[in-house]
Amino acid sequence: MDAIKDFIRGAYTDSLYKGTAVDALDRAGGNTRLWGAFMLSMLIILCIVYKKDEKVNKRIIIPYVIAPVIMMFVNLNPVFAAIMIKVNETSVYWRVYWLIPSVIIIAIAITLVIFQIEKKFPKMVAFVLAIFCIYNFGGLAYGVGEPRNVSNFYKLPDYEVEMIQTVSAEEGDYKKLCGPNEFQIHTRQIDANILSTYDRFMNGVPSWSMVYDIYQGDGAKILAKSIQTRTNYIIMDHENENEEDPLTNYGFEIIKTNDKYTLYKIDIDKAIAEKEAADAAKAAQANKTKTKN
């Protein structure tokens, strides 16, 4: 019983006082205005629909008012937050807020308000105001990052998909890939059988990682870390390639190239064997020199 009490006490401490539940809400919703509009929309739906007949009440109020309110209270509960974070980590917990149909509820509330107005001109004004509210509360998707024209099912840049699919088509069961940071995220979307040298929680491009060496075009370090991590496929951005000291100088062969990337492959077992042989020869030479002295 004491263990259960300690767990609950710790849950409230960790998730409530450190703001985990609230932080997750902010991250899922993007901004406070969206959740404010969501709460207001449920109130509007309740006020407009409540005067309708009982059948309409059940069909609209239960899924679009009562259920979301229950979901919000459950998700914001510090104990639930602590359990979710303990089991699935923070990165999964904040996604439970996506289950709440906030955008749909806002749209339903706006539609109900417009249809309550009988005269044409006030209805048009309400429609324009609704568009303004939607624009102000949300984010313009086309204004985020560079727009790109893609022709693949994954909706990823074609030159990235081409590289990953080339690795997929290669013979052999063992495939481990490292490339610019976007490949740590996108590879698993296309082929989960391709191992990634680092996961998506690497937090940028730390200097100790092979990704950093790829951006620097440092062939010697790339080879050393390929052997260390048993990575047999490397993707290089053309902008980062070292023309004076290319990866082909270190046992890598070019498999595929396109307008942005070059895909390299190395026989990792052979590279490991060569390194072990070189280390053994170096150690033997050191012992020999030591014996002479």
C-alpha positions in Angstrom: 0.0 0.0 0.0 2.8 2.4 0.8 4.4 1.7 -2.6 1.1 2.7 -4.3 0.9 5.9 -2.2 4.5 6.8 -3.1 3.8 6.2 -6.8 0.7 8.4 -6.8 2.6 11.1 -4.8 5.5 11.0 -7.2 3.1 11.1 -10.1 1.5 14.3 -8.9 4.9 15.8 -8.1 6.5 14.9 -11.4 3.7 15.8 -13.8 1.8 18.6 -12.0 4.6 20.7 -10.5 7.0 20.2 -13.4 4.2 21.1 -15.8 4.4 17.9 -17.9 0.7 17.6 -18.5 0.3 21.3 -19.4 3.5 21.3 -21.5 2.1 18.3 -23.5 -1.2 20.2 -24.0 0.7 23.2 -25.4 2.8 21.0 -27.7 -0.2 19.0 -29.0 -2.3 22.1 -29.6 0.3 24.5 -30.9 -1.1 27.5 -29.0 -3.4 28.4 -26.1 -6.0 30.2 -28.4 -6.8 26.8 -30.1 -7.8 25.2 -26.8 -9.6 28.3 -25.7 -11.6 28.2 -29.0 -12.2 24.5 -28.4 -13.7 25.1 -24.9 -15.8 28.0 -26.2 -17.0 25.8 -29.1 -18.3 23.1 -26.8 -20.2 25.7 -24.8 -21.7 27.1 -28.0 -22.7 23.6 -29.1 -24.3 22.9 -25.8 -26.3 26.2 -25.8 -27.6 25.8 -29.3 -28.3 22.1 -29.3 -29.7 21.8 -25.8 -33.0 23.4 -26.9 -33.4 20.8 -29.7 -35.2 17.5 -29.2 -33.7 14.7 -27.0 -32.6 12.6 -30.0 -30.5 15.5 -31.4 -29.1 16.1 -27.9 -27.7 12.5 -27.7 -26.4 12.5 -31.3 -24.4 15.8 -30.9 -23.8 16.5 -27.2 -22.5 13.1 -26.2 -19.7 12.8 -28.9 -18.9 16.5 -29.2 -19.2 17.8 -25.7 -19.4 15.1 -23.0 -16.8 12.8 -24.5 -14.1 15.5 -25.2 -14.5 16.9 -21.7 -14.0 13.4 -20.2 -10.9 12.9 -22.5 -9.5 16.3 -21.4 -9.9 15.5 -17.7 -8.3 12.1 -18.2 -5.4 13.4 -20.2 -4.7 16.3 -17.9 -4.8 14.0 -14.8 -1.3 14.0 -13.3 -1.5 10.3 -12.4 -2.5 9.4 -16.0 0.3 11.6 -17.3 2.9 10.0 -15.0 1.8 6.4 -16.0 1.9 7.3 -19.8 5.3 8.9 -19.5 6.6 5.9 -17.4 5.3 3.4 -20.0 5.7 5.3 -23.3 7.9 8.3 -22.6 7.0 12.0 -22.9 7.1 11.9 -26.7 4.2 9.5 -26.8 2.1 11.0 -24.0 1.5 14.4 -25.6 0.1 12.7 -28.7 -2.9 11.4 -26.7 -4.3 15.0 -27.1 -4.6 14.3 -30.8 -7.4 11.9 -29.9 -9.5 15.0 -28.9 -11.5 16.2 -31.9 -10.8 19.9 -31.2 -10.7 21.1 -34.8 -13.9 19.2 -35.7 -15.7 20.7 -32.7 -14.7 24.2 -33.6 -15.9 23.7 -37.1 -19.3 22.3 -35.9 -19.7 25.3 -33.5 -19.0 27.8 -36.3 -21.4 26.0 -38.6 -24.2 26.0 -36.0 -23.8 29.7 -35.3 -23.9 30.6 -39.0 -27.0 28.6 -39.5 -28.7 30.2 -36.5 -28.6 33.5 -38.4 -31.6 33.9 -40.7 -30.7 37.2 -42.6 -28.3 36.9 -45.5 -26.0 39.9 -44.8 -25.4 39.1 -41.1 -24.8 35.5 -42.1 -22.1 36.6 -44.6 -20.5 38.8 -41.9 -20.4 35.8 -39.6 -18.9 33.6 -42.3 -16.1 36.2 -42.9 -15.5 36.5 -39.1 -15.3 32.7 -38.9 -12.6 32.6 -41.6 -10.7 35.3 -39.7 -10.9 33.3 -36.5 -9.7 30.1 -38.1 -6.8 31.9 -39.7 -5.9 33.6 -36.4 -6.2 30.5 -34.2 -4.4 28.0 -36.5 -1.3 27.9 -38.6 -0.9 28.2 -42.3 0.5 24.9 -43.5 1.8 26.3 -46.7 3.8 28.9 -44.8 5.8 26.3 -42.9 9.2 25.4 -44.4 9.8 25.2 -48.2 6.9 23.9 -50.3 7.9 20.9 -52.3 6.4 19.0 -55.2 6.6 15.2 -54.5 5.4 12.3 -56.5 5.6 9.5 -53.8 3.1 8.0 -51.4 5.2 9.0 -48.4 5.0 12.8 -49.1 8.8 13.0 -48.6 11.4 14.6 -50.9 11.8 12.3 -54.0 15.6 12.4 -53.8 15.4 11.0 -50.2 12.9 8.3 -51.0 15.1 7.3 -54.0 18.2 6.8 -51.8 16.3 4.7 -49.1 14.5 2.6 -51.7 17.9 1.8 -53.3 19.2 0.5 -50.0 16.0 -1.5 -49.7 16.6 -3.2 -53.0 20.1 -4.2 -52.1 20.9 -7.8 -51.5 21.5 -9.0 -47.9 19.5 -8.9 -44.7 21.8 -6.6 -42.7 21.4 -2.9 -43.7 22.4 -0.1 -41.4 22.2 3.5 -42.8 23.5 6.8 -41.6 23.1 10.1 -43.4 22.1 13.7 -42.9 19.8 14.3 -40.0 16.5 13.9 -42.0 17.4 10.3 -42.8 17.3 9.4 -39.1 13.6 10.2 -39.2 12.5 9.3 -42.7 14.2 6.0 -43.2 11.8 4.1 -40.9 8.8 5.6 -42.7 9.9 3.9 -45.9 11.5 0.7 -44.8 11.5 -0.3 -41.1 14.0 -3.2 -41.9 16.8 -0.7 -42.5 18.5 0.0 -39.2 19.4 3.5 -38.3 22.8 4.3 -36.7 21.1 6.9 -34.4 17.5 7.3 -33.4 15.3 10.4 -33.9 16.0 11.6 -30.3 19.6 12.5 -31.0 18.7 16.2 -30.4 20.3 17.8 -33.3 23.7 16.9 -34.7 26.1 16.5 -31.7 29.8 16.6 -32.5 30.4 13.0 -31.3 28.0 11.5 -33.9 28.8 10.2 -37.3 26.1 12.5 -38.6 28.3 15.5 -37.6 31.2 13.9 -39.5 29.0 13.4 -42.6 28.2 17.1 -42.5 31.9 17.8 -42.2 32.9 15.4 -45.0 35.5 13.7 -42.8 36.1 10.3 -44.5 38.5 9.0 -41.8 36.1 9.6 -39.0 33.2 8.3 -41.0 35.1 5.0 -41.6 36.1 4.7 -38.0 32.5 5.2 -36.7 31.1 3.0 -39.5 33.3 0.2 -38.1 32.4 1.1 -34.5 28.6 1.1 -35.2 28.6 -1.6 -38.0 27.1 0.9 -40.4 27.4 -0.3 -44.0 25.5 2.5 -45.9 26.3 6.2 -45.9 24.4 9.0 -47.6 26.3 12.2 -48.3 24.9 15.5 -49.4 26.8 16.8 -52.4 27.4 20.1 -50.6 29.3 18.2 -47.8 31.4 15.9 -49.9 35.2 16.3 -49.8 36.3 16.2 -53.4 40.0 16.1 -52.4 39.5 13.2 -50.0 36.3 11.3 -51.0 34.8 8.3 -49.2 36.0 6.1 -52.0 39.5 6.5 -50.6 38.3 4.7 -47.5 36.8 1.5 -49.0 33.4 2.9 -49.8 31.8 2.4 -53.2 29.2 4.5 -54.9 25.9 2.8 -55.3 23.6 5.6 -56.3 23.7 9.3 -56.9 21.0 11.9 -57.7 20.8 15.7 -57.8 21.3 16.0 -54.0 22.8 12.9 -52.5 25.3 10.1 -53.1 24.8 6.7 -51.6 27.9 4.8 -50.5 28.3 1.2 -49.4 31.1 -0.6 -47.6 31.7 -4.2 -46.9 31.6 -3.8 -43.1 32.8 -7.3 -42.2 35.9 -6.8 -44.5 36.5 -3.3 -43.0 36.3 -4.7 -39.5 38.7 -7.5 -40.3 41.2 -5.2 -42.0 41.1 -2.9 -38.9 41.7 -5.8 -36.6 44.6 -7.0 -38.7 46.1 -3.5 -38.8 45.7 -3.2 -35.0 47.3 -6.6 -34.5 50.2 -5.7 -36.8 50.7 -2.4 -35.0 50.6 -4.1 -31.6 53.1 -6.7 -32.8 55.4 -4.0 -34.1 55.2 -2.1 -30.8 56.1 -5.2 -28.9 59.0 -5.9 -31.2 60.3 -2.4 -30.7 59.9 -2.7 -27.0 61.8 -6.0 -26.9 64.7 -4.5 -28.8 64.9 -1.7 -26.4 
